[in-house]
């Protein structure tokens, strides 16, 4: 069959959809596009609006559709920011600063970003950076110390960690210490 996709069989008498025909309702077309996009993952209002605009959906239709999606709970920037933050910190071990940059590029309001990230403190950054550094240490521990330090520091810096967190964590991991002892 190659790169062509199989089409699902339609029940007898069902007409093929005319979503892009000359008589198509722009709101219905936009709704179908938006729902398809949202089935992949949640999006911010700005991000979904940009994708609809790229599909040549009229601006007034986009605004109306996004407002309606917010009303019914299909679109919520606060939930999106919280889920995005949790996912990026858990899966990619990104720093607070890196997540902030990502949320900004997705069009999330700055105040909402700050509210979402307000619960992440220095100790949380050190803890997450330590997980990364320990993993990297297993790969570089047989290299000369300067090289191992540079590689570990570079890995943490690429995840957006500050130089103070990087220095603290890398030094502790290389010395075999736990930089973030568990509270009693």
ZAMI-674527 format. One record per residue: residue number from 0; residue in three letters; x, y, z of N, C-alpha, C, CB in turn. Coordinates in nm, 4 decimals. Glycine has a CB too. Example, Ala and Ser with C-alpha at 12.3 -4.5 7.8 and 13.67 -1.06 7.14 Angstrom:
2
REC resi resn      n_u      n_v      n_w     ca_u     ca_v     ca_w      c_u      c_v      c_w     cb_u     cb_v     cb_w
REC    0  Ala   1.3190  -0.5690   0.7800   1.2300  -0.4500   0.7800   1.3200  -0.3300   0.7800   1.1308  -0.4473   0.9046
REC    1  Ser   1.2850  -0.2250   0.7080   1.3670  -0.1060   0.7140   1.2900   0.0030   0.7870   1.4084  -0.0598   0.5725
This chain:
184
REC resi resn      n_u      n_v      n_w     ca_u     ca_v     ca_w      c_u      c_v      c_w     cb_u     cb_v     cb_w
REC    0  Unk   0.0810  -0.1182   0.0000   0.0000   0.0000   0.0000   0.0858   0.1252   0.0000  -0.0924  -0.0006   0.1182
REC    1  Unk   0.2131   0.1148   0.0413   0.3032   0.2286   0.0361   0.2671   0.3359   0.1361   0.3043   0.2866  -0.1010
REC    2  Unk   0.2834   0.4627   0.0924   0.2583   0.5741   0.1845   0.1123   0.6144   0.1890   0.3416   0.6932   0.1454
REC    3  Unk   0.0296   0.5567   0.1040  -0.1121   0.5899   0.1072  -0.1769   0.5232   0.2270  -0.1820   0.5471  -0.0233
REC    4  Unk  -0.2715   0.5927   0.2871  -0.3400   0.5383   0.4031  -0.4684   0.4710   0.3595  -0.3688   0.6481   0.5065
REC    5  Unk  -0.5056   0.3692   0.4340  -0.6344   0.3055   0.4097  -0.7433   0.3940   0.4662  -0.6403   0.1637   0.4723
REC    6  Unk  -0.8520   0.3998   0.3975  -0.9658   0.4766   0.4449  -1.0641   0.3812   0.5090  -1.0323   0.5566   0.3299
REC    7  Unk  -1.1270   0.4274   0.6164  -1.2244   0.3402   0.6824  -1.3478   0.3305   0.5930  -1.2621   0.3941   0.8255
REC    8  Unk  -1.4057   0.2155   0.5948  -1.5257   0.1947   0.5143  -1.6429   0.2697   0.5768  -1.5582   0.0436   0.5015
REC    9  Unk  -1.7224   0.3360   0.4945  -1.8411   0.4074   0.5418  -1.9618   0.3163   0.5314  -1.8640   0.5378   0.4611
REC   10  Unk  -2.0487   0.3240   0.6289  -2.1726   0.2478   0.6191  -2.2498   0.2901   0.4932  -2.2596   0.2681   0.7463
REC   11  Unk  -2.3269   0.1989   0.4407  -2.4050   0.2275   0.3195  -2.4944   0.3484   0.3423  -2.4901   0.1049   0.2782
REC   12  Unk  -2.4962   0.4378   0.2474  -2.5826   0.5546   0.2545  -2.5192   0.6746   0.3228  -2.7074   0.5190   0.3253
REC   13  Unk  -2.4020   0.6571   0.3876  -2.3377   0.7711   0.4536  -2.2592   0.8487   0.3497  -2.2446   0.7247   0.5703
REC   14  Unk  -2.2850   0.9759   0.3440  -2.2162   1.0615   0.2473  -2.0767   1.0944   0.2990  -2.2969   1.1917   0.2209
REC   15  Unk  -1.9807   1.1096   0.2092  -1.8466   1.1481   0.2534  -1.8504   1.2899   0.3111  -1.7449   1.1393   0.1356
REC   16  Unk  -1.7672   1.3180   0.4096  -1.7680   1.4516   0.4691  -1.7218   1.5560   0.3682  -1.6785   1.4554   0.5939
REC   17  Unk  -1.7800   1.6728   0.3760  -1.7456   1.7830   0.2870  -1.6916   1.8994   0.3693  -1.8685   1.8272   0.2034
REC   18  Unk  -1.5972   1.8690   0.4570  -1.5452   1.9705   0.5484  -1.4736   2.0835   0.4766  -1.4516   1.9071   0.6473
REC   19  Unk  -1.4192   2.0556   0.3593  -1.3463   2.1614   0.2903  -1.4117   2.2024   0.1583  -1.2046   2.1171   0.2648
REC   20  Unk  -1.5356   2.1662   0.1416  -1.6080   2.2027   0.0205  -1.6493   2.3484   0.0224  -1.7300   2.1148   0.0035
REC   21  Unk  -1.7057   2.3946  -0.0869  -1.7439   2.5362  -0.0971  -1.8551   2.5744   0.0006  -1.7883   2.5676  -0.2389
REC   22  Unk  -1.9358   2.4779   0.0436  -2.0458   2.5077   0.1355  -2.0088   2.4806   0.2813  -2.1682   2.4260   0.0979
REC   23  Unk  -1.8810   2.4521   0.3082  -1.8390   2.4166   0.4440  -1.8523   2.5362   0.5369  -1.6942   2.3649   0.4444
REC   24  Unk  -1.8993   2.5081   0.6566  -1.9105   2.6095   0.7608  -1.7708   2.6311   0.8198  -2.0140   2.5668   0.8719
REC   25  Unk  -1.7170   2.7537   0.8148  -1.5814   2.7773   0.8658  -1.5654   2.7378   1.0131  -1.5450   2.9237   0.8485
REC   26  Unk  -1.6690   2.7584   1.0926  -1.6606   2.7218   1.2339  -1.6490   2.5712   1.2498  -1.7828   2.7736   1.3106
REC   27  Unk  -1.7248   2.4966   1.1709  -1.7201   2.3503   1.1796  -1.5844   2.2984   1.1326  -1.8335   2.2871   1.0957
REC   28  Unk  -1.5318   2.3565   1.0265  -1.3995   2.3168   0.9775  -1.2941   2.3457   1.0840  -1.3650   2.3909   0.8455
REC   29  Unk  -1.2995   2.4647   1.1444  -1.2040   2.5035   1.2476  -1.2161   2.4117   1.3694  -1.2260   2.6504   1.2886
REC   30  Unk  -1.3370   2.3790   1.4063  -1.3597   2.2915   1.5205  -1.2965   2.1542   1.4971  -1.5100   2.2772   1.5476
REC   31  Unk  -1.3159   2.0998   1.3779  -1.2579   1.9691   1.3450  -1.1050   1.9748   1.3490  -1.3058   1.9224   1.2059
REC   32  Unk  -1.0490   2.0799   1.2937  -0.9032   2.0955   1.2946  -0.8537   2.1042   1.4389  -0.8601   2.2221   1.2142
REC   33  Unk  -0.9181   2.1878   1.5193  -0.8759   2.2091   1.6577  -0.8870   2.0806   1.7397  -0.9597   2.3197   1.7221
REC   34  Unk  -0.9951   2.0080   1.7226  -1.0115   1.8836   1.7972  -0.9046   1.7811   1.7587  -1.1511   1.8254   1.7732
REC   35  Unk  -0.8726   1.7767   1.6305  -0.7679   1.6864   1.5842  -0.6336   1.7237   1.6484  -0.7574   1.6905   1.4297
REC   36  Unk  -0.6056   1.8532   1.6542  -0.4810   1.9001   1.7152  -0.4776   1.8663   1.8644  -0.4650   2.0521   1.6947
REC   37  Unk  -0.5895   1.8873   1.9316  -0.5947   1.8645   2.0763  -0.5931   1.7167   2.1141  -0.7181   1.9290   2.1333
REC   38  Unk  -0.6219   1.6280   2.0195  -0.6140   1.4853   2.0516  -0.4686   1.4405   2.0660  -0.6847   1.4018   1.9433
REC   39  Unk  -0.3769   1.5137   2.0052  -0.2343   1.4792   2.0150  -0.1794   1.5150   2.1531  -0.1532   1.5519   1.9050
REC   40  Unk  -0.2086   1.6374   2.1984  -0.1665   1.6859   2.3299  -0.2374   1.8168   2.3562  -0.0114   1.7033   2.3384
REC   41  Unk  -0.2362   1.8594   2.4835  -0.2932   1.9895   2.5176  -0.2092   2.1003   2.4550  -0.3014   2.0077   2.6712
REC   42  Unk  -0.2734   2.2115   2.4281  -0.2062   2.3289   2.3720  -0.2487   2.4520   2.4496  -0.2385   2.3456   2.2209
REC   43  Unk  -0.1654   2.5544   2.4452  -0.2050   2.6830   2.5015  -0.2993   2.7505   2.4021  -0.0798   2.7734   2.5321
REC   44  Unk  -0.3692   2.8508   2.4488  -0.4609   2.9246   2.3615  -0.3848   2.9830   2.2419  -0.5323   3.0377   2.4405
REC   45  Unk  -0.2714   3.0458   2.2697  -0.1919   3.1073   2.1632  -0.1431   3.0041   2.0632  -0.0733   3.1820   2.2220
REC   46  Unk  -0.0951   2.8936   2.1137  -0.0410   2.7880   2.0286  -0.1494   2.7306   1.9363   0.0199   2.6763   2.1149
REC   47  Unk  -0.2676   2.7028   1.9912  -0.3768   2.6496   1.9105  -0.4232   2.7541   1.8088  -0.4946   2.6058   2.0007
REC   48  Unk  -0.4315   2.8785   1.8523  -0.4695   2.9860   1.7606  -0.3727   2.9990   1.6447  -0.4777   3.1175   1.8348
REC   49  Unk  -0.2436   2.9877   1.6728  -0.1421   2.9958   1.5674  -0.1560   2.8806   1.4679  -0.0016   2.9952   1.6287
REC   50  Unk  -0.1854   2.7629   1.5203  -0.2007   2.6472   1.4309  -0.3256   2.6606   1.3432  -0.2079   2.5171   1.5130
REC   51  Unk  -0.4310   2.7145   1.4000  -0.5522   2.7358   1.3202  -0.5282   2.8434   1.2143  -0.6709   2.7758   1.4111
REC   52  Unk  -0.4562   2.9473   1.2513  -0.4249   3.0534   1.1548  -0.3401   2.9988   1.0402  -0.3514   3.1699   1.2242
REC   53  Unk  -0.2498   2.9076   1.0713  -0.1666   2.8463   0.9677  -0.2495   2.7626   0.8708  -0.0586   2.7598   1.0314
REC   54  Unk  -0.3685   2.7212   0.9147  -0.4598   2.6440   0.8289  -0.5589   2.7365   0.7584  -0.5361   2.5380   0.9120
REC   55  Unk  -0.5306   2.8660   0.7593  -0.6130   2.9673   0.6920  -0.7534   2.9794   0.7481  -0.6217   2.9363   0.5464
REC   56  Unk  -0.7684   2.9552   0.8776  -0.8970   2.9765   0.9430  -0.9093   3.1266   0.9690  -0.9094   2.8927   1.0770
REC   57  Unk  -1.0233   3.1873   0.9369  -1.0407   3.3313   0.9596  -1.0232   3.3681   1.1076  -1.1794   3.3759   0.9108
REC   58  Unk  -0.9645   3.4840   1.1318  -0.9319   3.5262   1.2683  -1.0541   3.5335   1.3589  -0.8638   3.6605   1.2654
REC   59  Unk  -1.1644   3.5871   1.3075  -1.2841   3.5970   1.3912  -1.3363   3.4584   1.4303  -1.3938   3.6757   1.3180
REC   60  Unk  -1.3227   3.3623   1.3413  -1.3632   3.2252   1.3708  -1.2713   3.1650   1.4773  -1.3613   3.1391   1.2423
REC   61  Unk  -1.1418   3.1933   1.4672  -1.0451   3.1427   1.5650  -1.0796   3.1943   1.7038  -0.9013   3.1840   1.5266
REC   62  Unk  -1.1023   3.3247   1.7154  -1.1322   3.3847   1.8460  -1.2595   3.3242   1.9042  -1.1468   3.5382   1.8336
REC   63  Unk  -1.3620   3.3136   1.8223  -1.4892   3.2581   1.8688  -1.4717   3.1121   1.9129  -1.5961   3.2680   1.7575
REC   64  Unk  -1.3992   3.0345   1.8343  -1.3783   2.8938   1.8671  -1.2957   2.8781   1.9948  -1.3093   2.8220   1.7509
REC   65  Unk  -1.1888   2.9551   2.0080  -1.1049   2.9460   2.1269  -1.1818   2.9873   2.2520  -0.9804   3.0330   2.1107
REC   66  Unk  -1.2639   3.0904   2.2411  -1.3485   3.1305   2.3540  -1.4419   3.0166   2.3940  -1.4303   3.2567   2.3185
REC   67  Unk  -1.5021   2.9533   2.2951  -1.5947   2.8426   2.3232  -1.5212   2.7236   2.3852  -1.6665   2.7987   2.1940
REC   68  Unk  -1.4042   2.6915   2.3337  -1.3261   2.5813   2.3892  -1.2863   2.6094   2.5337  -1.2014   2.5564   2.3043
REC   69  Unk  -1.2572   2.7352   2.5653  -1.2264   2.7704   2.7043  -1.3498   2.7549   2.7925  -1.1729   2.9146   2.7132
REC   70  Unk  -1.4658   2.7956   2.7419  -1.5914   2.7836   2.8178  -1.6202   2.6392   2.8569  -1.7082   2.8390   2.7361
REC   71  Unk  -1.5982   2.5478   2.7642  -1.6328   2.4075   2.7899  -1.5161   2.3283   2.8501  -1.6782   2.3410   2.6606
REC   72  Unk  -1.4030   2.3933   2.8706  -1.2904   2.3294   2.9369  -1.1951   2.2523   2.8478  -1.3410   2.2394   3.0378
REC   73  Unk  -1.2081   2.2648   2.7180  -1.1152   2.1968   2.6276  -0.9824   2.2710   2.6162  -1.1779   2.1819   2.4897
REC   74  Unk  -0.9816   2.3956   2.6573  -0.8636   2.4802   2.6463  -0.8500   2.5573   2.7770  -0.8733   2.5774   2.5230
REC   75  Unk  -0.7374   2.5405   2.8444  -0.7162   2.6065   2.9721  -0.5663   2.6278   2.9895  -0.7759   2.5232   3.0902
REC   76  Unk  -0.5217   2.7520   2.9771  -0.3784   2.7810   2.9843  -0.3186   2.7464   3.1201  -0.3538   2.9271   2.9541
REC   77  Unk  -0.3947   2.7613   3.2268  -0.3427   2.7288   3.3595  -0.3143   2.5793   3.3699  -0.4421   2.7724   3.4692
REC   78  Unk  -0.4104   2.4966   3.3288  -0.3884   2.3513   3.3307  -0.2756   2.3122   3.2366  -0.5171   2.2767   3.2922
REC   79  Unk  -0.2727   2.3754   3.1194  -0.1671   2.3467   3.0231  -0.0304   2.3755   3.0839  -0.1869   2.4290   2.8949
REC   80  Unk  -0.0152   2.4918   3.1465   0.1136   2.5298   3.2047   0.1556   2.4327   3.3143   0.1069   2.6721   3.2606
REC   81  Unk   0.0628   2.3927   3.3978   0.0951   2.2989   3.5053   0.1351   2.1627   3.4493  -0.0241   2.2837   3.6004
REC   82  Unk   0.0590   2.1127   3.3530   0.0902   1.9822   3.2937   0.2224   1.9864   3.2181  -0.0226   1.9379   3.1996
REC   83  Unk   0.2438   2.0934   3.1434   0.3672   2.1070   3.0653   0.4881   2.1096   3.1596   0.3633   2.2361   2.9776
REC   84  Unk   0.4755   2.1874   3.2674   0.5847   2.1988   3.3634   0.6151   2.0630   3.4260   0.5501   2.3015   3.4726
REC   85  Unk   0.5137   1.9964   3.4720   0.5314   1.8651   3.5351   0.5956   1.7661   3.4362   0.3947   1.8104   3.5854
REC   86  Unk   0.5453   1.7632   3.3152   0.5959   1.6684   3.2159   0.7409   1.6973   3.1781   0.5087   1.6717   3.0914
REC   87  Unk   0.7731   1.8228   3.1555   0.9086   1.8576   3.1128   1.0104   1.8380   3.2248   0.9128   2.0018   3.0642
REC   88  Unk   0.9686   1.8609   3.3475   1.0610   1.8404   3.4596   1.0773   1.6911   3.4878   1.0104   1.9140   3.5864
REC   89  Unk   0.9715   1.6136   3.4722   0.9808   1.4697   3.4979   1.0539   1.3957   3.3870   0.8425   1.4110   3.5152
REC   90  Unk   1.0201   1.4241   3.2630   1.0776   1.3466   3.1530   1.2133   1.3987   3.1076   0.9830   1.3460   3.0363
REC   91  Unk   1.2264   1.5293   3.0921   1.3514   1.5864   3.0402   1.4404   1.6443   3.1489   1.3205   1.6936   2.9394
REC   92  Unk   1.3897   1.6519   3.2713   1.4642   1.7064   3.3853   1.5084   1.8505   3.3593   1.5867   1.6189   3.4156
REC   93  Unk   1.4196   1.9285   3.2972   1.4525   2.0675   3.2654   1.4456   2.1554   3.3899   1.3578   2.1215   3.1576
REC   94  Unk   1.5289   2.2574   3.3893   1.5294   2.3532   3.4989   1.4065   2.4428   3.4906   1.6581   2.4376   3.4968
REC   95  Unk   1.3866   2.5149   3.5977   1.2780   2.6127   3.6040   1.2918   2.7156   3.4904   1.2774   2.6840   3.7421
REC   96  Unk   1.4128   2.7627   3.4666   1.4364   2.8628   3.3620   1.4048   2.8076   3.2228   1.5817   2.9110   3.3670
REC   97  Unk   1.4423   2.6833   3.1981   1.4164   2.6231   3.0668   1.2663   2.6043   3.0451   1.4897   2.4876   3.0537
REC   98  Unk   1.1949   2.5617   3.1479   1.0500   2.5453   3.1361   0.9852   2.6819   3.1137   0.9913   2.4766   3.2631
REC   99  Unk   1.0332   2.7850   3.1834   0.9803   2.9206   3.1651   0.9930   2.9636   3.0183   1.0546   3.0211   3.2573
REC  100  Unk   1.1101   2.9404   2.9603   1.1315   2.9770   2.8192   1.0351   2.9018   2.7276   1.2771   2.9477   2.7773
REC  101  Unk   1.0167   2.7739   2.7528   0.9260   2.6949   2.6696   0.7823   2.7467   2.6802   0.9319   2.5468   2.7101
REC  102  Unk   0.7377   2.7753   2.8017   0.6012   2.8254   2.8196   0.5844   2.9618   2.7535   0.5664   2.8345   2.9690
REC  103  Unk   0.6877   3.0447   2.7580   0.6803   3.1748   2.6912   0.6654   3.1578   2.5403   0.8051   3.2586   2.7228
REC  104  Unk   0.7377   3.0635   2.4825   0.7265   3.0420   2.3383   0.5906   2.9846   2.2997   0.8370   2.9492   2.2905
REC  105  Unk   0.5229   2.9226   2.3946   0.3903   2.8677   2.3684   0.2811   2.9705   2.3927   0.3662   2.7454   2.4548
REC  106  Unk   0.3197   3.0927   2.4298   0.2238   3.2013   2.4429   0.1503   3.2073   2.5753   0.1257   3.1913   2.3356
REC  107  Unk   0.2013   3.1399   2.6769   0.1371   3.1436   2.8085   0.1699   3.2780   2.8738   0.1846   3.0235   2.8989
REC  108  Unk   0.0721   3.3368   2.9401   0.0861   3.4652   3.0071   0.1985   3.4595   3.1109  -0.0465   3.5058   3.0736
REC  109  Unk   0.2790   3.5651   3.1171   0.3940   3.5686   3.2084   0.3533   3.5502   3.3551   0.4685   3.7003   3.1925
REC  110  Unk   0.2442   3.6146   3.3964   0.1994   3.5999   3.5355   0.1588   3.4559   3.5650   0.0818   3.6945   3.5645
REC  111  Unk   0.0946   3.3936   3.4693   0.0542   3.2542   3.4852   0.1773   3.1635   3.4927  -0.0376   3.2110   3.3689
REC  112  Unk   0.2780   3.1948   3.4140   0.4028   3.1177   3.4184   0.4659   3.1301   3.5567   0.5019   3.1661   3.3089
REC  113  Unk   0.4728   3.2513   3.6069   0.5343   3.2728   3.7383   0.4558   3.2007   3.8476   0.5430   3.4233   3.7698
REC  114  Unk   0.3234   3.2052   3.8401   0.2409   3.1324   3.9374   0.2681   2.9823   3.9309   0.0916   3.1600   3.9126
REC  115  Unk   0.2783   2.9306   3.8094   0.3013   2.7872   3.7899   0.4368   2.7450   3.8440   0.2911   2.7512   3.6420
REC  116  Unk   0.5378   2.8278   3.8222   0.6741   2.7926   3.8619   0.7084   2.8347   4.0043   0.7720   2.8550   3.7668
REC  117  Unk   0.6182   2.9041   4.0712   0.6485   2.9576   4.2042   0.6778   2.8493   4.3076   0.5336   3.0421   4.2520
REC  118  Unk   0.6263   2.7319   4.2891   0.6486   2.6239   4.3847   0.7811   2.5521   4.3675   0.5388   2.5253   4.3743
REC  119  Unk   0.8576   2.5890   4.2667   0.9852   2.5236   4.2407   1.0960   2.6085   4.3015   1.0081   2.5026   4.0878
REC  120  Unk   1.1581   2.5569   4.4058   1.2633   2.6303   4.4748   1.4018   2.5786   4.4423   1.2413   2.6243   4.6227
REC  121  Unk   1.4990   2.6380   4.5084   1.6395   2.6007   4.4874   1.6616   2.4525   4.5183   1.7321   2.6877   4.5753
REC  122  Unk   1.5994   2.4047   4.6257   1.6180   2.2647   4.6640   1.5647   2.1701   4.5567   1.5486   2.2367   4.7974
REC  123  Unk   1.4527   2.2093   4.4944   1.3958   2.1276   4.3875   1.4899   2.1233   4.2671   1.2579   2.1822   4.3457
REC  124  Unk   1.5500   2.2384   4.2362   1.6441   2.2451   4.1242   1.7659   2.1569   4.1521   1.6882   2.3914   4.0987
REC  125  Unk   1.8177   2.1654   4.2748   1.9346   2.0859   4.3118   1.9012   1.9370   4.3047   1.9836   2.1235   4.4537
REC  126  Unk   1.7848   1.9001   4.3532   1.7441   1.7588   4.3523   1.7357   1.7048   4.2097   1.6085   1.7416   4.4230
REC  127  Unk   1.6723   1.7785   4.1206   1.6570   1.7332   3.9827   1.7911   1.7324   3.9093   1.5570   1.8221   3.9085
REC  128  Unk   1.8719   1.8348   3.9334   2.0040   1.8413   3.8710   2.0916   1.7263   3.9208   2.0716   1.9774   3.9004
REC  129  Unk   2.0757   1.6878   4.0458   2.1539   1.5777   4.1018   2.1216   1.4463   4.0306   2.1273   1.5643   4.2527
REC  130  Unk   1.9957   1.4253   4.0018   1.9564   1.3035   3.9287   2.0287   1.2988   3.7940   1.8013   1.2984   3.9077
REC  131  Unk   2.0294   1.4104   3.7242   2.0989   1.4165   3.5947   2.2493   1.3977   3.6104   2.0707   1.5499   3.5256
REC  132  Unk   2.3063   1.4655   3.7084   2.4507   1.4595   3.7283   2.4949   1.3180   3.7656   2.4937   1.5588   3.8368
REC  133  Unk   2.4185   1.2499   3.8487   2.4543   1.1135   3.8862   2.4506   1.0193   3.7658   2.3605   1.0628   3.9952
REC  134  Unk   2.3532   1.0404   3.6804   2.3445   0.9588   3.5583   2.4656   0.9864   3.4681   2.2115   0.9882   3.4816
REC  135  Unk   2.4983   1.1132   3.4517   2.6118   1.1508   3.3680   2.7430   1.1031   3.4306   2.6149   1.3033   3.3468
REC  136  Unk   2.7522   1.1083   3.5626   2.8735   1.0667   3.6328   2.9069   0.9212   3.6015   2.8573   1.0859   3.7844
REC  137  Unk   2.8050   0.8373   3.5940   2.8284   0.6955   3.5618   2.8931   0.6806   3.4236   2.6953   0.6164   3.5667
REC  138  Unk   2.8673   0.7747   3.3351   2.9236   0.7677   3.1996   3.0646   0.8264   3.1908   2.8325   0.8403   3.1024
REC  139  Unk   3.0968   0.9210   3.2792   3.2237   0.9937   3.2641   3.3211   0.9723   3.3788   3.1964   1.1400   3.2506
REC  140  Unk   3.2884   0.8899   3.4763   3.3713   0.8793   3.5963   3.5120   0.8262   3.5699   3.3036   0.7908   3.6958
REC  141  Unk   3.5325   0.7580   3.4587   3.6655   0.7063   3.4271   3.7498   0.8036   3.3450   3.6528   0.5763   3.3527
REC  142  Unk   3.6945   0.9161   3.3108   3.7683   1.0191   3.2368   3.8491   1.1036   3.3345   3.6715   1.1088   3.1542
REC  143  Unk   3.9470   1.1793   3.2841   4.0172   1.2736   3.3728   3.9151   1.3668   3.4399   4.1235   1.3570   3.2927
REC  144  Unk   3.9421   1.4034   3.5634   3.8466   1.4802   3.6433   3.8009   1.6093   3.5749   3.9077   1.5133   3.7771
REC  145  Unk   3.8930   1.6802   3.5120   3.8552   1.8065   3.4457   3.7567   1.7815   3.3318   3.9805   1.8787   3.3916
REC  146  Unk   3.7802   1.6745   3.2578   3.6930   1.6396   3.1458   3.5562   1.5965   3.1989   3.7562   1.5268   3.0593
REC  147  Unk   3.5570   1.5143   3.3020   3.4311   1.4679   3.3616   3.3521   1.5865   3.4144   3.4579   1.3661   3.4752
REC  148  Unk   3.4203   1.6795   3.4812   3.3528   1.7985   3.5345   3.2897   1.8791   3.4208   3.4525   1.8868   3.6142
REC  149  Unk   3.3664   1.9036   3.3151   3.3159   1.9819   3.2011   3.1950   1.9163   3.1365   3.4256   2.0005   3.0968
REC  150  Unk   3.2012   1.7870   3.1203   3.0896   1.7170   3.0551   2.9642   1.7182   3.1420   3.1291   1.5726   3.0230
REC  151  Unk   2.9815   1.6974   3.2710   2.8663   1.7015   3.3616   2.8086   1.8424   3.3679   2.9063   1.6538   3.5030
REC  152  Unk   2.8957   1.9411   3.3791   2.8499   2.0804   3.3864   2.7797   2.1193   3.2572   2.9684   2.1759   3.4139
REC  153  Unk   2.8333   2.0770   3.1452   2.7709   2.1080   3.0164   2.6332   2.0456   3.0025   2.8593   2.0611   2.9031
REC  154  Unk   2.6194   1.9219   3.0489   2.4898   1.8532   3.0414   2.3855   1.9279   3.1245   2.5026   1.7064   3.0905
REC  155  Unk   2.4238   1.9727   3.2434   2.3301   2.0461   3.3292   2.2996   2.1840   3.2731   2.3863   2.0591   3.4705
REC  156  Unk   2.4009   2.2502   3.2198   2.3797   2.3840   3.1625   2.2836   2.3774   3.0441   2.5142   2.4462   3.1183
REC  157  Unk   2.2948   2.2725   2.9634   2.2033   2.2591   2.8487   2.0595   2.2372   2.8921   2.2470   2.1442   2.7597
REC  158  Unk   2.0388   2.1907   3.0127   1.9036   2.1738   3.0671   1.8555   2.3017   3.1347   1.9002   2.0571   3.1671
REC  159  Unk   1.9392   2.4054   3.1356   1.8979   2.5356   3.1853   1.9313   2.5651   3.3296   1.7554   2.5492   3.1679
REC  160  Unk   2.0108   2.4821   3.3945   2.0437   2.5060   3.5347   2.1446   2.6193   3.5483   2.0983   2.3785   3.5993
REC  161  Unk   2.1297   2.6959   3.6545   2.2180   2.8097   3.6785   2.3582   2.7610   3.7110   2.1641   2.8978   3.7927
REC  162  Unk   2.4557   2.8493   3.6953   2.5942   2.8114   3.7212   2.6153   2.7743   3.8678   2.6883   2.9250   3.6820
REC  163  Unk   2.5423   2.8387   3.9580   2.5587   2.8048   4.1001   2.5061   2.6647   4.1293   2.4864   2.9077   4.1888
REC  164  Unk   2.3934   2.6283   4.0706   2.3390   2.4928   4.0897   2.4319   2.3910   4.0253   2.1957   2.4809   4.0297
REC  165  Unk   2.4804   2.4218   3.9061   2.5709   2.3304   3.8365   2.6954   2.3045   3.9201   2.6101   2.3870   3.6991
REC  166  Unk   2.7581   2.4111   3.9677   2.8820   2.3956   4.0457   2.8566   2.3152   4.1730   2.9411   2.5337   4.0814
REC  167  Unk   2.7490   2.3476   4.2433   2.7162   2.2779   4.3681   2.6933   2.1287   4.3441   2.5915   2.3403   4.4328
REC  168  Unk   2.6139   2.0975   4.2448   2.5752   1.9587   4.2197   2.6911   1.8772   4.1640   2.4574   1.9536   4.1234
REC  169  Unk   2.7621   1.9300   4.0675   2.8709   1.8544   4.0060   2.9797   1.8268   4.1087   2.9292   1.9304   3.8851
REC  170  Unk   3.0149   1.9266   4.1860   3.1168   1.9078   4.2895   3.0733   1.7995   4.3877   3.1437   2.0404   4.3643
REC  171  Unk   2.9489   1.8050   4.4317   2.8986   1.7070   4.5292   2.8955   1.5659   4.4722   2.7591   1.7461   4.5759
REC  172  Unk   2.8490   1.5526   4.3497   2.8410   1.4200   4.2879   2.9808   1.3621   4.2667   2.7653   1.4272   4.1536
REC  173  Unk   3.0735   1.4456   4.2236   3.2098   1.3971   4.2006   3.2787   1.3582   4.3316   3.2921   1.5040   4.1280
REC  174  Unk   3.2386   1.4210   4.4417   3.2968   1.3878   4.5719   3.2195   1.2755   4.6405   3.2998   1.5117   4.6619
REC  175  Unk   3.1129   1.2305   4.5784   3.0346   1.1216   4.6336   2.9427   1.1634   4.7463   3.1247   1.0154   4.6814
REC  176  Unk   2.9113   1.2911   4.7526   2.8217   1.3422   4.8559   2.6806   1.3544   4.7997   2.8712   1.4790   4.9094
REC  177  Unk   2.5864   1.3649   4.8878   2.4488   1.3932   4.8482   2.4260   1.5420   4.8717   2.3449   1.3048   4.9285
REC  178  Unk   2.4155   1.6244   4.7646   2.4029   1.7687   4.7827   2.2701   1.8111   4.8429   2.4214   1.8372   4.6520
REC  179  Unk   2.1710   1.7269   4.8386   2.0395   1.7625   4.8915   1.9948   1.6546   4.9908   1.9351   1.7787   4.7759
REC  180  Unk   2.0466   1.6604   5.1132   2.0061   1.5566   5.2095   1.8572   1.5627   5.2371   2.0838   1.5715   5.3408
REC  181  Unk   1.8018   1.4460   5.2652   1.6584   1.4366   5.2942   1.6282   1.5029   5.4279   1.6118   1.2888   5.2954
REC  182  Unk   1.5196   1.5813   5.4356   1.4839   1.6423   5.5630   1.4311   1.5353   5.6583   1.3787   1.7541   5.5428
REC  183  Unk   1.4493   1.5577   5.7854   1.4057   1.4610   5.8856   1.2625   1.4657   5.8988   1.4687   1.4838   6.0173
